[in-house]
Amino acid sequence: MKFYNQLIKYRLWIGIALLVLGGYVNYIAGFWPAFFLYLVGVILILGHFFFGPLRLIQEYMEAGDMDGAEKVLNSIQFPNLLYKPIRSVYFTLKGNIAMMKQDFDGAEKMMKKGLDLGMPMKEAEGASLLQMGMLSMQKNDLRQAESYIRSAIRKGLPDKENEAAAYLQMCSLMMNKREFRAAKDFFRKAKALKPTTPQIVDQIKQIEKYITRIPG
C-alpha cells in the first residue's frame, strides 16, 4: 500500500523519466526495445491527469489531518481533466474543507459543482445534499434548506448518523414553520435511529426538553 501511494505521488515524474529513458533506448536500439518504456510512461502521465492523487487523501482524512488533505487537493492543477466521477469527488472534498473553514459561499460553490457532475453513489449524493441543506440553514435560506434536506432523505444517506442529522434538521425546520406534528414525527425518526455521534445525541437531548410540551 505504501509503495502504491508513493507511485501515485510521483507517477508524473516517473512517467516523464520513463519517456526520456525510452527516447534514449529508441536512439541507441530502435523503437521496439523502447516501446514498453513509452507505454508505461504514457500510462503513468495520463493516470496523473485523469485520476489524480485523490487516493492519497484517504490517509490524511483518517488521521484527521485536514491540512494534509487540502495540500493534496491543491496539488491538482487541472481538475477539469479528471475523470468525471473523480472530478465530482474532488469538488465535494473542496466543499467539505471550505465548510470546515466556515467559508460557506465557497463551500456551496464547490458542492454544487460536485452535484452537477453527478455523484458516483446515491448515498454520496444524499450526503452532499444534506450538507447543502445545512449550508442553506447557516445562510438562513430555510426554504432552500428544506428542499435540499428532503432531497437528501429521498436519495438515501450513507449511515444512521447522517439520517438522524437530516431528520433533526427537518424537525427544526418544521418547528420554525409551526408545523408541530411534522416536527414531532421527524424527531421520533431521528431518536429511533439511536445515533451515537455526541453532537447529534446532545441535539436530541436539547430538543426533547421542550418538544413534548408543544402542541400537535
TORTOR-795367 format. One record per residue (C-alpha): residue number from 1; x, y negated, z. Coordinates in Angstrom, 3 decimals, always signed. Layout:
BEGIN
seq = NUM	X = X	Y = Y	Z = Z
...
//
This chain:
BEGIN
seq = 1	X = +0.000	Y = +0.000	Z = +0.000
seq = 2	X = +2.810	Y = -2.400	Z = +0.925
seq = 3	X = +4.572	Y = -1.628	Z = -2.362
seq = 4	X = +1.357	Y = -2.263	Z = -4.297
seq = 5	X = +0.842	Y = -5.594	Z = -2.535
seq = 6	X = +4.394	Y = -6.631	Z = -3.392
seq = 7	X = +3.802	Y = -5.616	Z = -7.003
seq = 8	X = +0.660	Y = -7.792	Z = -7.129
seq = 9	X = +2.529	Y = -10.691	Z = -5.549
seq = 10	X = +5.424	Y = -10.650	Z = -8.018
seq = 11	X = +3.910	Y = -8.979	Z = -11.098
seq = 12	X = +4.050	Y = -12.141	Z = -13.242
seq = 13	X = +7.797	Y = -12.461	Z = -12.751
seq = 14	X = +8.327	Y = -8.703	Z = -13.093
seq = 15	X = +6.318	Y = -8.796	Z = -16.319
seq = 16	X = +8.392	Y = -11.674	Z = -17.704
seq = 17	X = +11.617	Y = -9.890	Z = -16.707
seq = 18	X = +10.458	Y = -6.717	Z = -18.491
seq = 19	X = +9.685	Y = -8.695	Z = -21.663
seq = 20	X = +13.130	Y = -10.265	Z = -21.564
seq = 21	X = +14.703	Y = -6.843	Z = -20.982
seq = 22	X = +12.561	Y = -5.445	Z = -23.788
seq = 23	X = +13.829	Y = -8.156	Z = -26.093
seq = 24	X = +17.403	Y = -7.200	Z = -25.274
seq = 25	X = +16.740	Y = -3.474	Z = -25.802
seq = 26	X = +14.946	Y = -4.333	Z = -29.056
seq = 27	X = +18.009	Y = -6.255	Z = -30.214
seq = 28	X = +20.531	Y = -3.509	Z = -29.479
seq = 29	X = +18.461	Y = -0.350	Z = -30.097
seq = 30	X = +15.324	Y = -1.239	Z = -32.064
seq = 31	X = +11.632	Y = -1.757	Z = -31.351
seq = 32	X = +10.519	Y = +1.717	Z = -30.239
seq = 33	X = +13.022	Y = +2.096	Z = -27.374
seq = 34	X = +11.794	Y = -1.321	Z = -26.165
seq = 35	X = +8.092	Y = -0.574	Z = -26.665
seq = 36	X = +7.424	Y = +0.754	Z = -23.131
seq = 37	X = +9.094	Y = -2.299	Z = -21.569
seq = 38	X = +6.973	Y = -4.590	Z = -23.742
seq = 39	X = +3.788	Y = -2.674	Z = -22.883
seq = 40	X = +4.305	Y = -2.688	Z = -19.108
seq = 41	X = +5.416	Y = -6.321	Z = -19.179
seq = 42	X = +2.288	Y = -7.421	Z = -21.068
seq = 43	X = +0.001	Y = -5.375	Z = -18.763
seq = 44	X = +1.533	Y = -6.994	Z = -15.666
seq = 45	X = +1.246	Y = -10.509	Z = -17.071
seq = 46	X = -2.353	Y = -10.000	Z = -18.202
seq = 47	X = -3.179	Y = -8.477	Z = -14.808
seq = 48	X = -1.787	Y = -11.571	Z = -13.084
seq = 49	X = -4.091	Y = -13.907	Z = -15.023
seq = 50	X = -7.198	Y = -11.684	Z = -15.387
seq = 51	X = -7.310	Y = -10.082	Z = -11.923
seq = 52	X = -5.269	Y = -12.478	Z = -9.812
seq = 53	X = -3.862	Y = -11.780	Z = -6.342
seq = 54	X = -7.242	Y = -11.586	Z = -4.550
seq = 55	X = -6.420	Y = -8.154	Z = -3.126
seq = 56	X = -3.741	Y = -9.841	Z = -1.006
seq = 57	X = -6.394	Y = -11.958	Z = +0.714
seq = 58	X = -7.895	Y = -8.935	Z = +2.496
seq = 59	X = -4.807	Y = -8.556	Z = +4.669
seq = 60	X = -4.970	Y = -12.208	Z = +5.767
seq = 61	X = -8.745	Y = -12.117	Z = +6.335
seq = 62	X = -8.477	Y = -9.025	Z = +8.544
seq = 63	X = -5.777	Y = -10.764	Z = +10.587
seq = 64	X = -7.892	Y = -13.927	Z = +10.838
seq = 65	X = -5.160	Y = -15.895	Z = +9.054
seq = 66	X = -7.295	Y = -18.287	Z = +7.003
seq = 67	X = -4.291	Y = -20.480	Z = +6.160
seq = 68	X = -2.597	Y = -17.472	Z = +4.572
seq = 69	X = -5.782	Y = -16.605	Z = +2.662
seq = 70	X = -6.058	Y = -20.187	Z = +1.435
seq = 71	X = -2.442	Y = -20.141	Z = +0.208
seq = 72	X = -3.203	Y = -17.047	Z = -1.871
seq = 73	X = -6.276	Y = -18.735	Z = -3.369
seq = 74	X = -4.315	Y = -21.911	Z = -4.091
seq = 75	X = -1.670	Y = -19.869	Z = -5.905
seq = 76	X = -4.230	Y = -19.103	Z = -8.639
seq = 77	X = -3.525	Y = -21.852	Z = -11.160
seq = 78	X = -6.022	Y = -20.834	Z = -13.859
seq = 79	X = -9.146	Y = -19.450	Z = -12.114
seq = 80	X = -11.215	Y = -19.691	Z = -15.301
seq = 81	X = -9.046	Y = -16.933	Z = -16.799
seq = 82	X = -10.059	Y = -14.493	Z = -14.060
seq = 83	X = -12.338	Y = -11.585	Z = -14.936
seq = 84	X = -15.904	Y = -12.828	Z = -14.318
seq = 85	X = -16.794	Y = -10.798	Z = -11.159
seq = 86	X = -13.397	Y = -11.650	Z = -9.638
seq = 87	X = -13.873	Y = -15.312	Z = -10.555
seq = 88	X = -17.185	Y = -15.222	Z = -8.686
seq = 89	X = -15.460	Y = -13.828	Z = -5.569
seq = 90	X = -12.721	Y = -16.471	Z = -5.927
seq = 91	X = -15.217	Y = -19.361	Z = -5.830
seq = 92	X = -17.155	Y = -17.753	Z = -2.962
seq = 93	X = -13.986	Y = -17.410	Z = -0.879
seq = 94	X = -13.070	Y = -21.021	Z = -1.665
seq = 95	X = -16.533	Y = -21.986	Z = -0.453
seq = 96	X = -16.137	Y = -19.974	Z = +2.763
seq = 97	X = -12.845	Y = -21.677	Z = +3.573
seq = 98	X = -14.304	Y = -25.126	Z = +2.798
seq = 99	X = -17.229	Y = -24.312	Z = +5.101
seq = 100	X = -14.862	Y = -23.364	Z = +7.934
seq = 101	X = -13.192	Y = -26.751	Z = +7.470
seq = 102	X = -16.668	Y = -28.353	Z = +7.623
seq = 103	X = -16.285	Y = -29.632	Z = +4.070
seq = 104	X = -19.939	Y = -28.921	Z = +3.345
seq = 105	X = -20.094	Y = -30.656	Z = -0.043
seq = 106	X = -17.016	Y = -28.781	Z = -1.249
seq = 107	X = -18.361	Y = -25.503	Z = +0.146
seq = 108	X = -21.694	Y = -25.954	Z = -1.626
seq = 109	X = -19.986	Y = -26.756	Z = -4.921
seq = 110	X = -17.754	Y = -23.658	Z = -4.772
seq = 111	X = -20.521	Y = -21.289	Z = -3.649
seq = 112	X = -22.853	Y = -22.495	Z = -6.400
seq = 113	X = -20.158	Y = -21.696	Z = -8.943
seq = 114	X = -19.825	Y = -18.204	Z = -7.479
seq = 115	X = -23.585	Y = -17.601	Z = -7.545
seq = 116	X = -23.921	Y = -18.943	Z = -11.104
seq = 117	X = -21.334	Y = -16.414	Z = -12.271
seq = 118	X = -23.247	Y = -13.556	Z = -10.605
seq = 119	X = -22.057	Y = -11.609	Z = -7.594
seq = 120	X = -20.753	Y = -8.031	Z = -8.084
seq = 121	X = -23.198	Y = -6.653	Z = -5.453
seq = 122	X = -26.713	Y = -7.762	Z = -4.443
seq = 123	X = -25.708	Y = -7.758	Z = -0.770
seq = 124	X = -22.829	Y = -10.115	Z = -1.537
seq = 125	X = -25.248	Y = -12.385	Z = -3.389
seq = 126	X = -27.585	Y = -12.308	Z = -0.395
seq = 127	X = -24.751	Y = -13.270	Z = +1.962
seq = 128	X = -23.812	Y = -16.199	Z = -0.291
seq = 129	X = -27.418	Y = -17.368	Z = -0.464
seq = 130	X = -27.611	Y = -17.216	Z = +3.337
seq = 131	X = -24.517	Y = -19.387	Z = +3.606
seq = 132	X = -26.004	Y = -21.813	Z = +1.092
seq = 133	X = -29.112	Y = -21.960	Z = +3.268
seq = 134	X = -27.025	Y = -22.738	Z = +6.339
seq = 135	X = -25.218	Y = -25.459	Z = +4.395
seq = 136	X = -28.555	Y = -26.987	Z = +3.428
seq = 137	X = -29.591	Y = -26.951	Z = +7.094
seq = 138	X = -26.381	Y = -28.771	Z = +8.004
seq = 139	X = -27.352	Y = -31.404	Z = +5.437
seq = 140	X = -30.912	Y = -31.475	Z = +6.837
seq = 141	X = -32.358	Y = -30.353	Z = +3.491
seq = 142	X = -34.808	Y = -27.951	Z = +5.132
seq = 143	X = -36.897	Y = -27.195	Z = +2.040
seq = 144	X = -33.826	Y = -26.078	Z = +0.094
seq = 145	X = -32.565	Y = -24.176	Z = +3.143
seq = 146	X = -35.798	Y = -22.185	Z = +3.349
seq = 147	X = -35.657	Y = -21.381	Z = -0.363
seq = 148	X = -32.075	Y = -20.088	Z = -0.125
seq = 149	X = -32.673	Y = -18.019	Z = +3.019
seq = 150	X = -35.865	Y = -16.426	Z = +1.683
seq = 151	X = -33.918	Y = -15.507	Z = -1.471
seq = 152	X = -31.133	Y = -14.044	Z = +0.681
seq = 153	X = -33.613	Y = -11.824	Z = +2.538
seq = 154	X = -35.167	Y = -10.661	Z = -0.743
seq = 155	X = -31.790	Y = -9.860	Z = -2.296
seq = 156	X = -30.653	Y = -7.940	Z = +0.783
seq = 157	X = -27.854	Y = -8.647	Z = +3.243
seq = 158	X = -24.726	Y = -6.581	Z = +3.942
seq = 159	X = -25.400	Y = -5.756	Z = +7.609
seq = 160	X = -27.777	Y = -6.237	Z = +10.540
seq = 161	X = -25.773	Y = -9.209	Z = +11.865
seq = 162	X = -26.382	Y = -11.179	Z = +8.661
seq = 163	X = -30.027	Y = -10.042	Z = +8.627
seq = 164	X = -30.540	Y = -11.215	Z = +12.191
seq = 165	X = -28.885	Y = -14.550	Z = +11.392
seq = 166	X = -31.216	Y = -15.004	Z = +8.404
seq = 167	X = -34.335	Y = -14.231	Z = +10.480
seq = 168	X = -33.228	Y = -16.617	Z = +13.227
seq = 169	X = -32.686	Y = -19.408	Z = +10.701
seq = 170	X = -36.156	Y = -18.745	Z = +9.302
seq = 171	X = -37.544	Y = -18.805	Z = +12.860
seq = 172	X = -36.017	Y = -22.260	Z = +13.392
seq = 173	X = -37.369	Y = -23.496	Z = +10.063
seq = 174	X = -40.865	Y = -22.220	Z = +10.829
seq = 175	X = -40.849	Y = -23.871	Z = +14.252
seq = 176	X = -39.811	Y = -27.117	Z = +12.603
seq = 177	X = -42.837	Y = -26.776	Z = +10.305
seq = 178	X = -45.006	Y = -25.880	Z = +13.337
seq = 179	X = -45.840	Y = -22.525	Z = +11.767
seq = 180	X = -45.528	Y = -20.808	Z = +15.130
seq = 181	X = -46.969	Y = -17.418	Z = +14.201
seq = 182	X = -44.436	Y = -17.038	Z = +11.387
seq = 183	X = -41.673	Y = -18.265	Z = +13.722
seq = 184	X = -42.524	Y = -15.574	Z = +16.285
seq = 185	X = -42.624	Y = -12.916	Z = +13.576
seq = 186	X = -39.139	Y = -13.829	Z = +12.332
seq = 187	X = -37.866	Y = -13.923	Z = +15.916
seq = 188	X = -39.200	Y = -10.400	Z = +16.599
seq = 189	X = -37.497	Y = -9.135	Z = +13.432
seq = 190	X = -34.170	Y = -10.675	Z = +14.487
seq = 191	X = -34.378	Y = -9.259	Z = +18.010
seq = 192	X = -35.386	Y = -5.780	Z = +16.767
seq = 193	X = -32.096	Y = -5.545	Z = +14.841
seq = 194	X = -30.194	Y = -5.698	Z = +18.177
seq = 195	X = -27.290	Y = -7.776	Z = +16.839
seq = 196	X = -24.029	Y = -7.811	Z = +18.807
seq = 197	X = -22.336	Y = -10.961	Z = +17.484
seq = 198	X = -22.003	Y = -13.224	Z = +20.567
seq = 199	X = -23.201	Y = -16.338	Z = +18.745
seq = 200	X = -26.347	Y = -14.601	Z = +17.475
seq = 201	X = -27.029	Y = -12.938	Z = +20.853
seq = 202	X = -26.749	Y = -16.336	Z = +22.557
seq = 203	X = -29.088	Y = -17.900	Z = +19.988
seq = 204	X = -31.675	Y = -15.179	Z = +20.644
seq = 205	X = -31.466	Y = -15.827	Z = +24.399
seq = 206	X = -31.911	Y = -19.566	Z = +23.900
seq = 207	X = -34.918	Y = -19.187	Z = +21.601
seq = 208	X = -36.502	Y = -16.544	Z = +23.861
seq = 209	X = -36.655	Y = -19.030	Z = +26.738
seq = 210	X = -39.366	Y = -21.081	Z = +25.068
seq = 211	X = -40.784	Y = -19.156	Z = +22.085
seq = 212	X = -43.154	Y = -17.150	Z = +24.287
seq = 213	X = -44.676	Y = -20.397	Z = +25.551
seq = 214	X = -45.533	Y = -21.847	Z = +22.160
seq = 215	X = -48.970	Y = -21.158	Z = +20.597
seq = 216	X = -49.524	Y = -18.741	Z = +17.763
//
